[in-house]
Amino acid sequence: MSNLKTINDIQDLKGKKVVVRADLNVPTEGTKITDNSRIERFAPTAKLLSDKGAKVIIITHFGRPKGQKLPEFSTKILIDNLATAIGKPVEFVDDTIGDIVNTKINEMKDGDIILLENVRFYNEEEANDTEFSKKLASLGDIYVNDAFSTSHRAHASTEGITKYLPSYAGLLMEEEVNALTSALENPKHPAIAIVGGSKVSTKLAVLENITKKVDAIVIGGAMANTFLLAQGYNIGASMAEEDMKDTALKIIEEAKKNGCEIILPVDVCVAKEFKANAENKFVGIDDVDGDWKIFDIGPESSKILDKKFAEAKTVLWNGPLGVFELVPFDRGTNELAKTVAELTRNGKIISVAGGGDTVSALNNAGVAQDFTYISTAGGAFLEWLEGKILPAIPPLMK
């Protein structure tokens, strides 16, 4: 997105106090960080600012303390991993605003990096309180937002602060916005979206928006069952949303008007119980009955998808095709993931994926590293797909 102001547009950073909003809300078990991805992806922004002589003041949230100063949600846990990822020392400051923070900032030398305590220890953060926003802004000369995953929230540290400081996008924010823009707003055609998950109701706004943007949508997961049910197929004892049948038919009709093909399974993997290695079989969608339940697409559906994706130029992926967490119901998702990964490696397509389940599914298939871009954002990624304006983004525009 060419009209995004980025840190590369800042002429002179030496000696400038730069307040950086990161999303370092990493998963933990006890005192151990179990996935370092968000820290590693943020590190280049902090390193670049420090290398250019800025005094880097990092703000993040961690967990859900709901305005209480709870030790288990202290950002101090991040210090070692953050310093390792950046390749420079990072000092922890035991508050987000106030005298202790001001004193530490005044002591900083050019290139120093500090990490402030959890911004959500203050209720004023999520309330986007004006006075709190001003206090955060008073910490620096420049504001940098590198937390796309929180950009759907109008909080003090994401939107309020921008009213009082010159504001720019960090490297990760720039990368994320550019990737999503290229996949959804300006895709190379043919463009195909994969939208999976359990409920049509949770992806309704996504489906309504992307039928106008892409050439085909593959619907997977239990969502596909609702579409099949709406079209009169017997889905046995499979999970579906009875009350969304009319909505599913409307989406199909709307897609037709927009020249967007809706792709549903032609065969499926069914079982009577949901457990690993349960007795299962492949059947056509005309042959699901009794107490059999659909848990994945079948091999014929996979063949059709392979042919379809071989012609694509852009792939946007949000949600698995089946219950990928259990063998053998991961087959359909794994096979398509490997197909998309191979096409990406060979330079045939641009592939962008996002959403917690999607990232887990691609990791499960062992191909996440082969996609053009993987978004770590959850809600923000979904709202972008829905076509919503994310409140933290407009302040970063030229």
N, C-alpha and C positions, 0 to 999 in steps of 0.2 A: 504494500500500500504506500504509494509514493508520497502521500501527504501526511505521513506520520513523522512527527519530530522525534529524532533519535539522539542518543548520546554522541553519535558521530557528527551531529550538527552543532555541538557546543565547541566554540572556538578555543577557549582557554580554561582548563580545569584546575591548573596548578593553584593550590592553596584554597580552592573553593570547598565549602562544606556541602556535601551532597547527601541528601536524605533519600535512601533507596528502599522502596517497598518490594520485598521479595515474598514468595510463598514457600516457606521452608517447613510446611506442615507435613512432616514425614511420618510414616508409620513406625511404631516402636513396640517392643516387648520389654517391659520393665525399664531398665536404663539403656537398653540397646536399640539402636536404629536398625530397622530390618530392610529398608530400601532407601538408598542414598540418592536416587535419581533426581529429585527436585533440587537437592544441594548441588549436585554436579552440574546441572543445567543452568543454575543461577550463577555459579562461580565465575564464568568468563566476564560477566558484567562488572562484578566487584573488582576483579583483577584489572580490567581495562581502566576503570576509574582510578584505582590506586596507582597503576603504572603511570598515569598521566598527572599524578601529583594531587589528586583530590583527597579530601578527608572524608572517608566513606562511613556513613552512619546507616546501618541496616535495621529496618523495621520489618517484623513478620508476626504472624499469629501462629499458635501451636495448640492444637486440640480445641476443646470447647469449655473454657473456664467460666464463661457467662458472667464476666465482670468481677470475678473473685480472684484474688491473688493466691493461687493454689500451687504449691511446690511441684506437684506432678506435671504441671503444664509450663514450667519454666523453660525458656529458650536456651538456658545454659547447657542443656543436653546436646545442643547443636554445635557448640564451639569447636571441638576437636575435628569433627568431620568437615566442618566449614573451612577451617584453616588448612586442612590437608587438601581439599578440593581447590581452594584458591591458590595455595602454594605460598601463603603469607600468614603471619600471626594475626589472629582476630581476638580482640579483648571484649569480654562480656561486661555489660553495665546493668546493674540490678534495678532498673526502672526504665520507663519509656519517656517520661517528661519529668521536669523538676530540677532541683538544685544539683543532685548527684550527676544527672545527665549533662547539665550545662557545664559543670566543672570539668567533667571528663572531655567534653568536646573542646573546651578552651585549652586543654592540655595536649590535644592532638597535633601531631606533626604531619606535613604533607605526605600522603600515601598511606597513612594509618587507617586501620579498619576497626570499627567497633560494632558489636551486635547489641541492640537494646532488648530489654525484657519484653515479654509477650504483650503486644498492643491490645489484645482482647482481655487483659486484666482490668481494663477500663471499660465500663458500660458505654461511655461516650463514643467509643470507636464505632460500634455497630449502629449507634443512634445518629451517626454523622453529625455530632454536636459541633456547632460553629466555634465555640471557644476552644474546644479540644483540637479542632483542625488548626486553629491559629497557633496553639502551643506546639503542635508537631511541626508546623511551617517555620516557627521561630528557631528551630534547631539548625536550619541550613540556609544556603543561598540558592540551591537548585534542588528540584525534586525529580526523581527518576522512578517510574513504575515498571518493574520487571516481573509483575505477578498477573499474567493474563488470567490465571485460574481464579482470581478474586475480582476480576474486572466487571462481573455482573452484579457486584455489590456496591451500592453507593455508601461507602463507609468513610470515616474521617481520613484514614490513611490511603484511600484509593481515589476518592473523588473530592472530599472537602478540602484537603490540603492544596489541591491544584488551583484553588481560587487565590492563593496567597504566595505562590512561588512559580517561577518559570518551570514548565513541566515537560518531560521528555520520556520516550520509551527506551527501556533497556534492550539489550541484545536478544534476550529470550522473548520478550514481548514482541519485538519487531519480527522475529522469526515465526512466532506463532500466528500473528495477524497476517503476515505475508502468505504463509502456508494455507491458512483457511480461506483467504481471499482467492488464491489461485485455484483451490479445489471447489469452491462453491460460488463465488461471485463471478470469476472469470475463468471457468474451467476450459481445458482443451476438450473438444468433443470427438467421439462419443464419450460422455461422462456417465458413470454408473455409481449409484449409491447402494450400500448395503445397510439396511436398517433392521436390527434384530432386537430381541428383548421379549419380556413376558406379556406386556400389555400395550395394546393400541392406544389406550387412553393417555399413557405417559409419553408417547411419541407422536401424538396427533398433530401438534403444532409443527413438529419437524417434517412430517409427511406432507402436510399442507403447503409448507414453504418450498421444500426441495422438488416437488413435482413441477415447479415452474423453472427449476434450475438445471436439472439433469435429464438425460435421455432415457434412463431406465432405473428402476428401484427394485432391488432384490429384498423381499421381505422374509425374515427368518425368525426363529424362535417360536414361542407360543403365540406371538402376534400373527404369524402365518396361519395358525389354526383358526383364528377368528375370521380371517379373510376367506379361508376355505369353507368354513361354516356358513358364512354370508352368501357364498355362491352355491349352497345346497349340498355340499359334500358331507358325508357322515364322518365325523372325526372320533368316533368311539368314546372313550372316557378321557380324552385329551383335555388339557387346560385350555380355556378360551373365554372370551368376554361376550356373553350372549347379548348384552345390552349395547354392544358396539357394532353389531352386524350392519345396521343401516349406515353407520358412519364409514365402515369399511367399503361398502358399495359406493358411497359418495366419493371417497378418495380414488377409487378405481375410475369412476366417471370423470372426475376432475383431472386425473392424470391423462386420460384419453384426450381430453380437450387441449391439454398442454403438449401433446405429442410425446408423453412420457410413458414408457412401457412398465407395467407392474409384473414382476416375475415371482411366481409362487412355485413351491415344489410340485413335481409330477409324481414323485414317489417319496416314501418316508421310512424311517427306522422306528419301529414300534416295540414296546415292551409292556408287560402287565404291572411291573413295579419299578420304582425309581431307586436303583442301587447299582453299584459298580458291577459290570459283567453280568447283568441280569439277562435272562433268556430274552432274545430279541429276534426280529426278522425284518426284512425289507418288503414293503408292499406298495402297490400303486395307490394313489389317493382315492381311488374308487373302492378300495378293499380294506379300509380301516373299519373295524366293527367291535361290538361287544365291549369287553373291559380292557381292550388294548389302548395304549396311550402313545401319542407321537412325541418323540424326544430328539429327533434329528432329521435332516433331509436324507434321501437315498442316493445310490450311485448314479442313477439316470439323471437326477437333478444336478448332480455334480458335473456330469459330462456336458449338460446344457450350459451350465455356468462357465465351465472352462472355455467353451467356444465363444460365448458372449464376451468374456473378459479378454480374450485374445484380440478382439476388435477395438477394445476401449483405449482411451488416451488418459482418462482421469478416473480414479477410484476414491470414493469417500466412504469410510467404514465406521459405523456406529452400532454395535450390538452383534452378538454371536448368532449362528444359524441353528444351533442346538444346545443341549445342556452339556457344554464342553467340559465342565468340571469332572464328569464321570466317563470312563471308558465303558462302552464303545460309542457313546453319544457325542464324542468330540470329533468323530471322523469327518463329517461334512465341513465343519468350521476349519479343521486342520488342513484339509485338502484345498479348500479355496484360499486359505491364507498362504499356503505354499505356492499356489498358482500366481497370486497377486505379487508375492515376494519375488518370484522368478522373473515375472514381467518387469518389475521395477528394477531389478538388478541388470536386466538386459536393456534398460533405457526405453522400454516400450510405453510405460505408463508413469504418471505421477500418482502416488498413493498416499493418502492422508487418513489417519485413523485416530479416534479419541473416545474417551469414556472409560470408566474403571473396568467394566466387564470386558470391553474390547481389548484393552491393553493386556489384561490377564489372559484372554484367549489367544492373542498373538504371541505372548510369551510362552504359553502352553504349547503352541505349535512350533516354537523355536525360531520365529521369523521376524520378530518385532524390529530387530536391527536393520532389516532389509527394506523396510518401508521408507518412503521419501520423508515422511514426518509423522511422528507420534505425539499427540497432544496429551499432556498430563492433566489438563483441566477437565473437571467433571461438569458442574453446573454451567460454567461459562461456555464450554464447548457446545453443550446442548442448546443453550439460549442463542448462541451464534447460528446454529443449524435452524433454529426456529425463526431466524430473521430479526431477532430483537436487537435494539441498540443497547450495547453494554455501557453503563454510565461512566466507567473509568476510562473509556477509549476516546470520546470526543475531546477532552482537555489535552490530549496528546497530539492533536492534529494541528497542521500548519494553518 
